Amino acid sequence: MVVVFKHFFYKNYVGLSLWPFIIVKETHHKSDPVLINHERIHLRQQGELFIVFFYLIYLTEWVLRTLLYLNSYRAYQNISFEREAYANERNFDYLEQRKRFAFLDYLFR
């Protein structure tokens, strides 16, 4: 389910997945197929990690990478979940062919 909530976002961020919802900043983002596919990849990741483990790993990885890079945005870009989603957001068949725990392939890249 895609919902619009414009006051939820920081700076240039326009979409977010909080299982089972995709939250977007503006109504027109609901029809952006690349953004929606990116967020659907996150929903799949969240589901296979029973939601809570996704957020624990996501936060841990972000903190560790922030310390490594000394840059929170660069840390965000290098989180394995984000790497997988960005690498495959334009492949609209990706979720049908995606293997379970595929984000692990992006963990040490």
N, C-alpha and C positions, 0 to 999 in steps of 0.2 A: 504494500500500500504506500503510495507516494503522497506526502502532505507538504504544504507550503507553510513555512514559519520564518519570516524574514529577519526577525530579531534574535535569532539563535546563532548567527554566524559571525565569525571573527574575520575582519579584513576581506580578502579575496576568495575565501572559501564559499562554495555555493551548494554543496551537497554533503550529506552525512547519512550513514546507516546506523540506526539504533534498532536492532532486531525487535520486531518484524517490520519496522518502518524505514522508508527512505524519506528523509527530510530535505527539502530544497529551499533555497532562499527566495526565489521568485517563481511565479506561475509558469512563465515560459520555460523554466528549467525542466518542468515535468515532461516536456516533449523533446528533450535533448537525448537522443538514443545513446550517445557515448557516455554521458554522465550517468544515466540510469543503468547502463550495463556495468560501469565501474562500481556503482553502489550495490548492484545485485551480486557482483563477485564478492564484495564484503559480506553481504548477507549469507552467502554460501559458506564463507570462512567462519563466520560467527556460529552458524548452525552446526558445523562439524566440530567445533570446539566448545559446544554447550554454552555459548554466549559468554559466560563469566571468564572462561579461560582465554577467549579471544581478547577481551579487554585487559586482562592481567598481562598477557604476553605483549600486546600492543603498547601498553604503558611502560612496561619494563624495557622493551626494545627502544622506545622513544627516549627514555631517560639515559640508557647506556649510550645510544648513538649521539645524544646531545652532549654528553660528556666527551665522547670521542671526537666529534667534529667541532665542538664549541659553537654550534649553530643549530637552533631548534628547527628551522625550516629544512635545512639539509638533513637533519635527523629524521624528520617526518618523511621526506622523499625516499629515504633509504630503509624504512621499515619494510620488512619482508611482505607484509600484507599489501602495502601500497605499491611495492615493486610489481607484485603479481597483477594487481588491478590495473595499474598504468600500462603494463606491457601487453595486456589483453583486452583493454576496454573497447577497442575498435573491432575485435573479433566477436561478432554477435552469435557465433556458434560455440564460443569457448565454454560456456557452462555445460553444454551437452557433452563435450569431450574432455572436460577437466577431470583429472584424477584427484582423489581425496588427498587432502593435506598438501596440495600443490604449492602452497606458499613456502614450504620447506625448501623447495628448489631455489628460492630467492633469498634465503636467510644469509648465506655467506657470499653472495655475489658482490 
